[in-house]
């Protein structure tokens, strides 16, 4: 198991040299030491000292650290608004023929199930029923995507848009979230896009006050996620799995 302790991050590096092609279920990871400072609001906040070990933090929803935590007074609103989905240009480059390519990140879940299946084929994942893929996307808390958009400046309305990356998260909408299906088109790997995709997804979860974030990873990509702040087996906690024994 890998663990992440959220302490509050404010800036993210969108592109680095290391990358990850996919994330498959093997070991359960948790994030720690993220410095994403997102506890800002208009209501008055009351600081207090809260100390908890990691397991207590999982059960209570408190963050594991020894710093002053912020406790918000009960909300008088029946339902608080969710942050709006993000969409922005992550990378832009001009090819030798003058064609402009933009890599656009979005957390709005704009994804076609056939495009996702084609992307899974490219990274070598086994095919899953389209109906189940569609259900998984629909029931996800956040679906983050990377699209390549290519166009020539003099050709208006002639854009070519292609899905090149995706990651999604399920959540109880209060304390916990699990990241699934992190994948990047092999022709775009090694450019830091996988790192940026996971960082932006974590940031979107933190904006929604989700502090306990886990994921599953094959042994060969554990170091990739460790560099993003995830920690295996925090304090000896193990992921437990049940599956049919045929």
Secondary structure, DSSP 4 states (H G I P E B T S, - for coil): -B-B-B----------S---SB--SSEEEEE--B-------SS-EEEEE----HHHHHHH---SSSSEEEEEPPP-SSSPPPPPPPEEEEEEEE-TTS-EEEEEEE-S----HHHHHHHHHHTTPPP--HHHHHHHHHT-SEEEEEEEEEE-TTSTT--EEEEEEEEEEEE-SSSEEEEEEEEE-GGGTTSSHHHHHHHHHHHHHHHTT--EEEEEE-GGGHHHHHTTTEEESGGG----------
